[in-house]
Amino acid sequence: MTDDRSEGAVGAVKPDRPAAAGDPGTAGATLINPYGSRRAMPTGFDISLGEKGGTERMLTRPPTERRQSMRGFEDQYVDIVDYIVRITHRIWEDKNIGYIYDTYRHNARVNDDSGLQYGRDKIVADTVHTINAFPDVRLYADEVVWAGDDVNGFHTSHRTVIVGHNTGYSKYGPPTGRRIVVWCIANCVALENEIFEEHVIYNNSSMLAQLGFDLRAKAREMGNQAAALDSLMDPRAGEAERVLGQGKPPHLPELPRDGFAVEPFLRRMYHYVWNWRDIGRIDDAYSPNLRYHGPSGRTYYGRGEYKSFILSMIAMFPDMAFSVDDVYYMGNESDGYLTSVRWSAVGTHRGHGIYGPPTGRHVYIWGICQQRIRGGLIQEEWMMFNEFALMQQIYRDEPFRES
C-alpha cells in the first residue's frame, strides 16, 4: 500500500471508496467495511491530543463544536480523539462502569494477555476487577493515533499511563498497598458510538514487579493455572514459517521514489530486521538519537542499545517468524508522522538470555508499537508486548502439574 495522503486542508482524509447514496454523515451510508485495506489516513494533527492541550482541558472544558463527521455517535463528542479520551475517563475514573454498555458492542472482541475476551459483560467484569484492585486509579492519555472514518470505522491507538494504589484484591493476590505507574496501548475499532474490537496490551511485568512479586515465580504459578484449565493443550508445535522449505525469506517491493510512503517503510523495516536478521538496516530506519520505551521498564537511547535488544530476542528465539498485522498513521512529510503498528511473532525458546536456559517451548508473542517519524527516520518508539504472558509460556511446569 502506498502513502494515501490527499491534498487539501491539514487533517483531511482521502476516502477509500466512491461516494455512495447516503453521505458518510447520514443514516443512509453504505459500504461499511471496518477491515478495508484502504482506510483514510489523517494528513495532519488538527484532530489530535496535542492540539487539544491535554486531557485536563478536555475534561474540565469539553469542546462543543463537532470537528468531523461522526455518524451514530453521541452529540457530546466532537471527534474521535474526544470520544476515546472522555469515555475512558468516564468509565475508569468517574467509575461509571455501566457506560460500557453504551460504548461497547454486545459481542465486542477484546484481545489481551489472557487471550480473547468475548462480549461486553466480560469487559464489565474485568473493569470492575481492576478498579476494585486499584480504587484510586488514574488514566493519563499520552497519545491517540487514529485513522478511518464513520463509515469504514474509526481505528484508534490509545497510549495511556496508569497510576494507582493496590488497596483491593486482584487475581494476583491480596492487596499490597503499593503504588504503580504503568502504561498500556489499546487499539480499538469503533462505529456508531460502539467499540467492537480491541487489542489491548498492558505492561503487566512492570506492574507485578512494582507490586513486589517475583516475576518468574508468579509466571510459573499462573502459567501452571492456565495449563491446568486446558488439559487438551499439546506442547508440541509446528515450524515457525519464516522461510519456505530450504529457501530464504521473501523480498518485499522496493519503496516508491515519489515521496515518503509510511506503511511500506514500516513493513519493510520490520521484515528485513526481524525475518532477514539484517540488524544493520536499523541505521536506515531509526535516528541516531533514538529513544525507545519498552515493557518491564526498558528504556534505550540510540541505535546501538536498540540493536542489542533485538539481537537478544532473536538469539533466544532463533526461529522467530515476525508478522506485521496492522498499520495506520497520521501526519505528513513536513510535520512528521505518528504511527501504530500491531504485530505478532512465533518462535521456539532455544537460546540463552534473560528468560534463562533454553526450554524448547514454542511461544506466541504479540505487541503494539507507536512511532514518531521525522525526516524519514523513527525518532521515538513505544513498544509493548505480552512479556508476562511470554514468561508464563516459558516457566510453566512440563508436562502440566496435576492440581
Summary of the structure (lengths in Angstrom):
residues: 403
radius of gyration: 21.6
end to end distance: 50.7
largest distance: 64.2
contacts: 1230
relative contact order: 0.12
helix: 27%
strand: 30%
